[in-house]
């Protein structure tokens, strides 16, 4: 996942470091564990992913979820920018795979003609 440092630090400006780090952990989980399919709407699970203490979570869960994620119609938390980046990354990967397959096929076709 590409990481936009400036955007990240602007987004968490004014928040405690633990909340910024919690958000970063959550985005990492969202990208790496479920490939942007969504986070289950379970505050306790999300809190544990963020590694934020319960008392701090009570104060900050609305900020982390409400500011950085959206609840979709299926009840899953989504992060739109990460979804767009995931789709772009997969499209680029598939394009590279297709180019590699085409190159290999052309190479073998040329070898078979010799």
Secondary structure by P-SEA (a helix, b strand, c coil): ccccaaaaaaaaccccaaaaaaaaaaaaaaccccccccccccaaaaaaaacccaaaaaacaaaaaaaccccccccbbbbaaaaaaaaaaaaaaaaaaaaaaaaaaaaaaaaaac
